[in-house]
């Protein structure tokens, strides 16, 4: 849609909406087709599910801690949050640490997991650097991880709500980030080191439009229809609610090819703050990386 739309748009979180949420992952065909480096990345990718709320992506660090977004965890706790790896093995968690300002969450599995990804020493790749992410956009085609490809378009600092001085580094990516990609690792293409965590997709609708759609969805009067849920249960819905549901589908799933990822330095900062609560984290791994530049491949 071009830069003009990007300037005047607004951001929405790239989490999967509350459509039927899968309870298993089928990555066999993707793993069979992937090369050695891609298989290594895929081994660290997880579908993160908050039952009855939504789902997103996550990844394992080489320290044994899993990472996703705070908004993917949503209202879930250690008792309810579920992770599913590409080998279709469920993971439960003994601790969930959320940072709403950074929109990051650290998940401590109840069992030791291996084959995680490393955080890159490259903190600020130059614009034009090709990047990729694995994740579960829209839970497309069931639950098989998909590769998204783009390139670094720029950087910005985000001021969290109710924070006057704290600023969070974001990497702007020209690429397709969709609902369900949230929490996935942003990787330099052909490498397995994390430079960011996917957090935002971009759409160009006016800020007030979502509020209008939400108001429509709350109108329960007027003509009524009976809607059958995927689980077989039935629900009465009004004409206004049907209209709101259709409009919300367009609102949520229309985007420009611009997304954002939280910089790896923000994840390192969070790891350092919670080092005593996380397993397998050496002091050296909690230090901020050098800010270096590298030529675009």
C-alpha positions as CSV (number, residue, x, y, z in Angstrom):
1,X,0.0,0.0,0.0
2,X,3.0,2.3,0.2
3,X,4.6,4.6,2.7
4,X,1.7,7.1,2.8
5,X,-0.6,4.5,4.2
6,X,2.0,3.4,6.7
7,X,2.3,6.9,8.1
8,X,-1.4,7.4,8.7
9,X,-2.3,3.8,9.8
10,X,-2.5,2.2,13.2
11,X,-1.0,-1.0,14.7
12,X,-2.8,-4.1,15.8
13,X,-1.3,-7.1,17.6
14,X,-0.5,-10.1,15.4
15,X,-2.2,-12.7,17.5
16,X,-4.7,-15.2,16.1
17,X,-8.3,-14.2,16.7
18,X,-10.6,-16.5,18.7
19,X,-11.4,-18.9,15.9
20,X,-11.3,-22.6,16.6
21,X,-7.9,-23.2,18.2
22,X,-6.1,-26.4,17.3
23,X,-4.8,-28.9,20.0
24,X,-2.1,-30.4,17.8
25,X,0.6,-29.5,15.3
26,X,1.3,-31.2,12.0
27,X,4.7,-30.1,10.6
28,X,5.8,-33.3,8.9
29,X,5.6,-32.1,5.3
30,X,7.3,-28.8,6.2
31,X,10.1,-30.6,8.1
32,X,10.6,-33.1,5.2
33,X,11.0,-30.2,2.7
34,X,13.1,-28.0,4.9
35,X,16.9,-27.8,4.7
36,X,19.2,-28.5,7.7
37,X,19.3,-24.9,8.9
38,X,15.5,-24.6,8.6
39,X,15.0,-27.8,10.5
40,X,17.1,-26.4,13.3
41,X,15.0,-23.3,13.4
42,X,11.7,-25.3,13.3
43,X,12.8,-27.4,16.2
44,X,12.6,-24.3,18.4
45,X,9.2,-23.0,17.1
46,X,6.1,-23.4,19.2
47,X,2.4,-22.8,18.9
48,X,1.4,-21.0,22.1
49,X,-2.2,-21.4,23.1
50,X,-4.3,-19.6,25.7
51,X,-7.5,-21.8,25.6
52,X,-10.7,-20.0,24.7
53,X,-8.8,-16.8,24.1
54,X,-6.4,-17.2,21.2
55,X,-3.1,-18.4,20.0
56,X,0.3,-17.1,18.7
57,X,3.8,-18.2,18.1
58,X,6.8,-18.7,20.4
59,X,10.3,-19.9,20.4
60,X,12.8,-21.6,22.6
61,X,16.1,-20.0,23.6
62,X,19.3,-22.1,24.0
63,X,19.0,-21.4,27.7
64,X,15.8,-23.5,27.9
65,X,13.5,-20.5,28.3
66,X,10.6,-20.0,25.9
67,X,9.7,-16.5,24.6
68,X,6.5,-15.1,23.2
69,X,4.5,-11.9,23.5
70,X,2.7,-10.8,26.7
71,X,-0.5,-10.3,24.6
72,X,-0.3,-13.9,23.4
73,X,-0.2,-15.2,27.0
74,X,-3.2,-12.9,27.6
75,X,-5.2,-14.0,30.7
76,X,-3.6,-17.4,30.9
77,X,-1.5,-18.7,33.9
78,X,1.0,-21.4,34.3
79,X,-1.8,-23.8,34.9
80,X,-3.7,-23.0,31.6
81,X,-1.1,-21.9,29.0
82,X,0.0,-24.6,26.5
83,X,2.9,-24.8,24.1
84,X,3.1,-27.3,21.2
85,X,6.3,-28.0,19.3
86,X,6.7,-29.1,15.7
87,X,7.1,-32.7,16.9
88,X,3.5,-32.3,18.2
89,X,4.6,-32.6,21.8
90,X,2.7,-30.5,24.4
91,X,4.7,-28.4,26.9
92,X,3.5,-27.0,30.2
93,X,5.0,-24.2,32.2
94,X,6.1,-23.8,35.8
95,X,6.5,-20.0,35.6
96,X,5.2,-17.2,33.3
97,X,6.9,-13.8,33.5
98,X,5.2,-11.0,31.6
99,X,6.4,-7.5,30.7
100,X,3.5,-5.5,29.3
101,X,5.7,-2.5,28.4
102,X,7.9,-4.6,26.2
103,X,5.1,-6.9,25.3
104,X,7.3,-9.9,26.0
105,X,6.8,-13.0,28.1
106,X,9.3,-15.5,29.4
107,X,7.9,-19.0,29.9
108,X,9.8,-21.6,32.0
109,X,8.9,-25.2,30.9
110,X,8.2,-27.8,33.5
111,X,10.8,-30.0,31.8
112,X,14.1,-29.3,30.3
113,X,14.0,-28.5,26.5
114,X,16.9,-28.4,24.1
115,X,17.7,-27.2,20.6
116,X,16.8,-23.6,21.3
117,X,17.9,-20.5,19.3
118,X,20.6,-18.0,20.2
119,X,20.2,-14.3,20.5
120,X,22.2,-12.5,17.8
121,X,25.2,-10.2,18.5
122,X,23.9,-8.1,15.7
123,X,21.7,-5.6,17.4
124,X,21.0,-3.2,14.5
125,X,21.1,-4.8,11.1
126,X,21.2,-2.2,8.3
127,X,18.0,-1.5,6.3
128,X,17.7,-3.9,3.4
129,X,18.9,-6.9,5.5
130,X,16.7,-9.9,4.5
131,X,14.9,-11.4,7.5
132,X,12.5,-14.3,8.1
133,X,10.2,-15.6,10.8
134,X,8.5,-19.0,11.4
135,X,5.0,-18.9,13.0
136,X,1.4,-19.8,12.8
137,X,-0.4,-16.9,10.9
138,X,-4.2,-17.3,11.2
139,X,-3.6,-21.0,12.1
140,X,-3.5,-21.4,8.3
141,X,-4.1,-24.9,6.9
142,X,-4.6,-26.3,10.4
143,X,-1.5,-26.0,12.5
144,X,1.6,-26.2,10.5
145,X,4.4,-23.5,10.9
146,X,4.8,-21.2,7.9
147,X,7.8,-19.1,6.8
148,X,7.4,-15.4,6.3
149,X,10.1,-13.4,4.4
150,X,10.9,-9.7,4.3
151,X,13.6,-7.2,4.9
152,X,14.5,-4.6,7.6
153,X,12.9,-1.3,6.6
154,X,13.9,0.8,9.6
155,X,13.7,1.3,13.3
156,X,11.6,3.2,15.8
157,X,11.3,3.6,19.6
158,X,7.9,3.0,21.2
159,X,6.7,4.7,24.4
160,X,4.5,2.3,26.3
161,X,1.1,3.4,27.7
162,X,1.5,5.2,31.1
163,X,5.3,5.4,30.7
164,X,6.8,8.9,30.3
165,X,10.5,8.0,29.8
166,X,10.8,4.3,29.0
167,X,11.2,3.6,25.3
168,X,11.2,0.2,23.6
169,X,13.2,-0.5,20.5
170,X,11.3,-1.9,17.5
171,X,12.6,-3.2,14.2
172,X,10.3,-2.2,11.3
173,X,10.0,-5.0,8.7
174,X,8.6,-4.9,5.2
175,X,7.0,-8.3,5.2
176,X,3.8,-10.1,5.9
177,X,3.1,-10.4,9.6
178,X,-0.4,-11.7,10.3
179,X,-2.5,-12.6,13.3
180,X,-0.8,-15.7,14.8
181,X,2.8,-14.6,14.0
182,X,3.0,-12.7,17.3
183,X,5.8,-14.1,19.5
184,X,7.8,-15.7,16.6
185,X,11.5,-15.1,16.3
186,X,12.8,-12.6,13.7
187,X,15.9,-14.1,12.1
188,X,18.4,-12.8,9.6
189,X,17.8,-14.9,6.5
190,X,19.7,-18.1,6.3
191,X,20.8,-17.8,10.0
192,X,19.4,-19.2,13.2
193,X,20.1,-16.2,15.5
194,X,17.3,-14.1,16.9
195,X,17.4,-10.3,16.2
196,X,13.8,-9.6,17.3
197,X,10.4,-10.9,18.4
198,X,7.4,-10.3,16.0
199,X,4.8,-8.2,17.8
200,X,2.8,-5.9,15.4
201,X,1.1,-6.0,12.1
202,X,0.0,-2.8,10.4
203,X,-3.3,-1.7,9.0
204,X,-4.5,1.5,7.6
205,X,-8.0,2.0,9.2
206,X,-8.8,5.1,11.3
207,X,-8.3,4.6,15.0
208,X,-12.0,5.1,15.8
209,X,-13.3,2.4,13.5
210,X,-12.5,-0.5,15.8
211,X,-14.6,1.3,18.6
212,X,-17.5,1.6,16.2
213,X,-17.3,-2.1,15.3
214,X,-17.1,-3.0,19.0
215,X,-20.2,-0.9,19.7
216,X,-22.1,-2.7,17.0
217,X,-21.1,-6.1,18.4
218,X,-22.7,-5.1,21.8
219,X,-26.1,-4.4,20.3
220,X,-28.2,-7.4,21.0
221,X,-31.6,-6.0,20.0
222,X,-33.2,-6.1,16.5
223,X,-33.7,-9.0,14.2
224,X,-32.3,-12.3,15.6
225,X,-30.7,-15.3,14.0
226,X,-29.5,-18.6,15.6
227,X,-25.8,-19.3,15.0
228,X,-24.2,-22.7,15.5
229,X,-20.8,-22.6,17.1
230,X,-17.9,-24.9,15.9
231,X,-18.5,-27.0,19.1
232,X,-22.2,-27.5,18.2
233,X,-23.6,-25.1,20.7
234,X,-26.1,-22.5,19.5
235,X,-26.2,-18.8,20.1
236,X,-28.7,-16.1,19.2
237,X,-27.2,-13.1,17.5
238,X,-28.6,-9.8,16.3
239,X,-28.3,-8.2,12.8
240,X,-25.9,-5.6,14.3
241,X,-23.7,-8.4,15.7
242,X,-23.5,-10.2,12.4
243,X,-22.6,-6.9,10.6
244,X,-19.9,-6.3,13.3
245,X,-18.5,-9.7,12.9
246,X,-18.1,-9.3,9.1
247,X,-16.6,-5.9,9.5
248,X,-14.2,-7.1,12.1
249,X,-13.0,-9.8,9.8
250,X,-12.0,-7.2,7.3
251,X,-10.5,-5.0,10.0
252,X,-8.4,-7.7,11.5
253,X,-7.2,-9.3,8.2
254,X,-6.5,-6.4,6.0
255,X,-3.0,-5.0,6.2
256,X,-0.2,-3.3,4.5
257,X,3.1,-5.2,4.1
258,X,4.7,-3.6,7.1
259,X,5.1,-5.1,10.6
260,X,7.3,-4.7,13.6
261,X,9.4,-6.8,16.0
262,X,10.7,-6.0,19.4
263,X,14.5,-5.7,19.3
264,X,16.6,-8.5,20.7
265,X,18.2,-6.0,23.1
266,X,14.8,-5.6,24.8
267,X,14.7,-9.3,25.3
268,X,18.2,-9.3,26.7
269,X,17.2,-6.6,29.1
270,X,14.3,-8.6,30.4
271,X,16.4,-11.7,30.7
272,X,18.9,-9.8,32.8
273,X,16.1,-8.4,35.0
274,X,14.8,-11.9,35.7
275,X,18.1,-13.9,35.6
276,X,17.6,-15.3,39.1
277,X,14.2,-16.7,38.1
278,X,15.3,-18.5,34.9
279,X,17.1,-21.8,34.5
280,X,20.3,-22.1,32.6
281,X,21.0,-18.4,32.2
282,X,24.7,-17.6,32.5
283,X,25.7,-14.0,33.5
284,X,27.4,-13.5,30.1
285,X,24.1,-14.3,28.4
286,X,22.3,-11.5,30.2
287,X,24.6,-8.8,28.9
288,X,23.6,-6.4,26.2
289,X,25.1,-7.3,22.8
290,X,27.5,-5.0,20.9
291,X,25.8,-2.7,18.4
292,X,27.4,-3.6,15.2
293,X,26.7,-3.2,11.5
294,X,27.0,-5.8,8.9
295,X,26.8,-5.7,5.1
296,X,23.6,-6.8,3.5
297,X,23.9,-10.2,2.0
